[in-house]
Amino acid sequence: MISATVKKELSTYLPLLSARQQALVLDMIKSILHVDPKEKRVSVEKYNTEIELALKEVKQGKSISHDEVVKQSRKWLKRK
């Protein structure tokens, strides 16, 4: 995704979250940016294998559409 697309999607989804959920998302982003030097990186081969497996699952129908994710997330937010 290009940066503008990501920013647009974030600006669409963030308002759907409660203040607490927004804080949690911010904490996750900060955590992602903090790279632990002790953390072992995955090899390119392992990364490619995982991508191939994920694509295979999608082809087998083991995924849900973006629209379905949006519908489900709205239901989750209504429960609060």
VEXDREN-2710 file (C-alpha; in Angstrom, 1 decimal):
% VEXDREN-2710
k/r/px/py/pz
1/MET/0.0/0.0/0.0
2/ILE/1.2/3.5/-0.7
3/SER/1.4/5.9/2.2
4/ALA/-1.6/8.0/1.3
5/THR/-3.8/4.9/1.1
6/VAL/-2.7/3.7/4.5
7/LYS/-3.2/7.2/6.0
8/LYS/-6.7/7.3/4.5
9/GLU/-7.6/3.9/5.9
10/LEU/-6.3/4.8/9.3
11/SER/-8.3/8.0/9.4
12/THR/-11.4/5.9/8.5
13/TYR/-11.0/3.2/11.2
14/LEU/-9.5/5.1/14.1
15/PRO/-12.7/7.1/14.8
16/LEU/-14.6/3.8/15.0
17/LEU/-12.5/2.9/18.1
18/SER/-13.1/3.9/21.6
19/ALA/-10.5/6.1/23.3
20/ARG/-9.1/3.1/25.1
21/GLN/-8.8/1.1/21.8
22/GLN/-7.1/4.1/20.2
23/ALA/-4.6/4.2/23.0
24/LEU/-4.0/0.4/22.6
25/VAL/-3.4/0.9/18.8
26/LEU/-0.9/3.7/19.6
27/ASP/0.9/1.4/22.1
28/MET/1.1/-1.3/19.4
29/ILE/2.6/1.1/16.9
30/LYS/5.1/2.3/19.4
31/SER/6.0/-1.3/20.2
32/ILE/6.5/-2.1/16.6
33/LEU/8.8/0.9/16.2
34/HIS/10.9/-0.3/19.1
35/VAL/13.1/-3.1/17.7
36/ASP/14.6/-5.3/20.3
37/PRO/18.2/-6.0/19.3
38/LYS/17.9/-9.5/20.9
39/GLU/15.0/-10.3/18.7
40/LYS/15.9/-12.9/16.1
41/ARG/14.9/-11.9/12.6
42/VAL/13.1/-14.5/10.4
43/SER/15.1/-15.6/7.3
44/VAL/14.0/-14.6/3.8
45/GLU/13.3/-18.3/3.1
46/LYS/11.0/-18.6/6.1
47/TYR/9.3/-15.3/5.2
48/ASN/8.7/-16.5/1.7
49/THR/7.4/-19.8/2.9
50/GLU/4.9/-18.1/5.2
51/ILE/3.7/-15.8/2.4
52/GLU/3.2/-18.9/0.1
53/LEU/1.2/-20.6/2.8
54/ALA/-0.9/-17.5/3.3
55/LEU/-1.6/-17.2/-0.4
56/LYS/-2.6/-20.9/-0.5
57/GLU/-5.1/-20.4/2.3
58/VAL/-6.6/-17.4/0.5
59/LYS/-7.0/-19.5/-2.7
60/GLN/-8.7/-22.2/-0.6
61/GLY/-11.2/-19.7/0.6
62/LYS/-9.8/-19.6/4.1
63/SER/-10.1/-15.8/4.4
64/ILE/-12.7/-13.1/4.7
65/SER/-13.3/-10.0/2.6
66/HIS/-12.5/-6.5/3.7
67/ASP/-16.2/-5.7/3.8
68/GLU/-16.8/-8.6/6.1
69/VAL/-14.1/-7.4/8.5
70/VAL/-15.6/-4.0/8.6
71/LYS/-19.1/-5.5/9.3
72/GLN/-17.6/-7.7/12.1
73/SER/-15.7/-4.9/13.7
74/ARG/-18.8/-2.7/13.8
75/LYS/-20.6/-5.5/15.7
76/TRP/-17.6/-5.7/18.1
77/LEU/-17.8/-2.0/18.7
78/LYS/-21.5/-2.0/19.4
79/ARG/-21.1/-4.6/22.2
80/LYS/-19.4/-2.0/24.4
END
